Amino acid sequence: GAKTAVGLGSYGADFVNGMIAACWPMVDEFAKHIVHDQIVPEVRKAMGNMGGSFTFEADHFTLGQKPAKFDTLRIIDTIQEVGDATNLRVMTVRTKVTWTSNMTAYANFTGLQKVGVSGLCIQGDMVLELVGEAPRPPFFQAARGRFLNAPDLSFDVKAENSALDAVTSLDSVKDTLRQVVTEQVCAKLVIPNRMAFKLIPDADTFRMLHPRPRGVLRLKLVRAEGLLAKDLNLFSNASSDPFVKITCGAIKFETPVIYNTCSPQFDFATFLPIELPMDQFVLFEVFDKDVITRNDHLGKAKIGVKDLIAQGGKERKYQLCDANDNVGSNGLIVVEADWRKLQIGRVPERKNSGGDPDLCYLFVGIASATGLLCAHPETHYWVEVQCTHRQGLLATDTSKPRCTQKLQLKPVQSTLANLTAEKQAEAEAALQEKLDLCHRYGMKDADVSKLLGVTVCKESKEDKTSHAEVMASTVMWNRPLEFFLKGGHDATITLALECDHAHAEKRTGHHGGMAAVKGMMSKLAHGTWSDRDGCAVLCEWSEKVSDLIGSGGTTDKVLKATAKQGNTVELTVHMQLRACCEPGTVV
C-alpha cells in the first residue's frame, strides 16, 4: 500500500507518443507472437468445433501504421509500504491510452473460410509506475504498468466472400474474439495483474514487481428497485429475471438470478482487495436472464471505490443508467460497503468487531529451489502451497493448493549465453575440469551439486556411453501466490516441492513398467509417492504462519530439507502477512 500522495503536475505526452511511434514496428512484431501463442489457442477452445482450424494469417497480420497514444500525463509521488525499515518511493503516472488502428488481419474459421478483422479501437485508463529510487541511472529500480479496468474494445468482422458475409451471422465470431482478447488483456494487464520488469538487475523481485493491496472493500449488493420489465407473462404483469455482474479491474463476480421481479432482493456480499482506492471503481451491470436469446441489458452503475469507502458501512442508493449513460428510467441499486485497511503484522484485538472474521492477507513469494538432482533432462519441478483457515475470496476454490509454474532445469550452457563465444568456451572447460576432478575422487552426486551448483543428468546411468548433460541445479520461479485467511496467525502453511515422472515413465516403460518408475523416482522423493496426480514430493515443509513470519509481519526465508539421495534442497521464499484493521474510511 501507499501512505501519502503528492501531486507533481500534469504534462503533455508528445515525447512519450513519439517514442511509441518510433518503436511501433517492434511492437507490431511482438504482437504477432502474442496472437499466435495466446489468442489463437484460447479462441479455438472457446469456439469448439467451429474454431478447430482457427488461425491468423501471419503474412497478412499487422497492427497498422497508427500507434497507440497517451493523453495528458498526471504524475503523483507516493510511498509504498513493503514492511522494511525503508519504504519505497513510487512515481505514478496516470493517463488515458487510445488506439484507433488501421490494422489488417485475416483469420480462418471452420465453415467460414477467411474472415477479416479491422477497425480495432482500444481505450482505457492506465497507471504507470517507477518504483524504488536508485542513485544511478535509470534512477529507479523497477517499472510497472496496468489498466485500472478492462479497456473498451471494438472492431469489425467481415467475411472475405461477400456472398457468405450476406448470409452468415458473424455476431458469435465477433463476441468470441472480443471475449477472448478482453480476457487475455485482463489476465496480463488489468489490476490486480500488471506488466512489471526490473530496471536494475539486482532489484528485489517481490518488493518491486508485486505490490500488495492497501485494503479490503467489503461490498454488499442489497437489492434493486424499479428495474425494466423485459419478459411478457400471460397471466401476470411483465417482469424480469435479474442478475448482476460486478467487476473491479480483472476481478469479476455474478449474483444468482432472482426470477419474476423488477425489485429483486440480492443480499450478495463479497470482499474486494484494493490497491489504488483513489482510482479504481466498481462496475455493476444488471441483466435480465434469457434462456434462448441474449440476456437483456437492464442498466449499469459505475461507482468509484473512494465513494464506496466514504459510505462507512451504510446503505446508499445509486441510479442505473442505460447503455448510452442516460439516467432516469432504469431503476436503482442499493449498495452497502465498508473499508478495512490492511496493516503489516499483527493487529491489536478489535473492540467492536461485530462478529466479523479476523481477515488476513498472506503473500507468499516462491523464489527458487537449489540443490536439485536431475532425474531426467525433461523433468518439471514446481511448488504447491496450501494454508489452513483459507477464505474463498475472489471465487477461489480453497480446497486446491496454489502452484508455481512447472519448470525444467536449464543446461549450464544457457546460463553462459550472455558471454562471448571465447569466454563461454573457457567457462565450460573450467567447469568440465572441476567435474572430472570430483568424479576422479568418487564424490557423490549430491556433494557435486552442493559444491559446483550443477547436476549431471544421463539418459541411463547403466549406459556408460550415453550423453551426459550438465544442468544447473537451481530452478527460478519468482512466483507470487496470495491467500486470504481467517485468523491468519493461527493458520498452518504447507509448501511441497514436487516433480513429474512422465519422462521417467517413458524411459522405463519397457523395463518393468510402473514399478520401475516408482522405484527410480522414490529415490528422489523425501516424502510420499502419489499415483493419483502422477508426481513425486521431493521435500515438504509445514509450519504455523506466525512461527515463519514472526511479529514483524515480513520475512525472507531459506527452507532446507535433506532428500533421500543425501542432497540438501533449499527453497527460498518471501512472506508477508497483513491483517485487516477495524472498518473505517482512512485509506
Buried (B, 14 or more C-beta within 10 A) or exposed (E): BBEEBEEEEEBEBEEBBEEBBEEBEEEBEEBBEEBBEBBBEBBBEBBEEBBEEBBBEEEEBBBBEBBBBBBEBBBBBBBBBBBEEEBBBBBBBBBBBBBBBEBBBBBBBBEBEBBBBBBBBBBBBBBBBBBBEBEEEEEBBBBBBBBBBBBEBEBEBBBEBEEBBEEBEBEEBBEBBBBBBBBBBBEBBBBBBBEBEBBBEEBBBBBBBBBBBBBBBBBBBBBBEBBBBBBEEEEEEEBBBBBBBBBBBBBBBBBEBBEEBBBBEBEBEBBBBBBBBBBBBBBBBBBBBEEEEEBBBBBBBBBBBBBBBEBEBEEBEBBBBBEEEEEEEBBBBBBBBBBBBBBBBBBEEEEEEEEBBBBBBBBBBBBBBBBBBBBBBBBBBBBBBBBBBBBEBBEBEBEEBBBBEBBBBBBBBEBBEEEEEEEBEEBBEEBEEBBEEBEEEEBEBBBBBBEBBBBBBBBEEEEEEEEEBBBBBBBBBBBBBBBBBBBBBBBBBBBBBBBBBEBBBEBBEEEEEEEBBBEBBBEBBBBEBEEEEEBBBBBBBEBEBBEBBEEEBBBBBEBEBEBEBEBBBBBBBBBBBBBBBBBBEEB
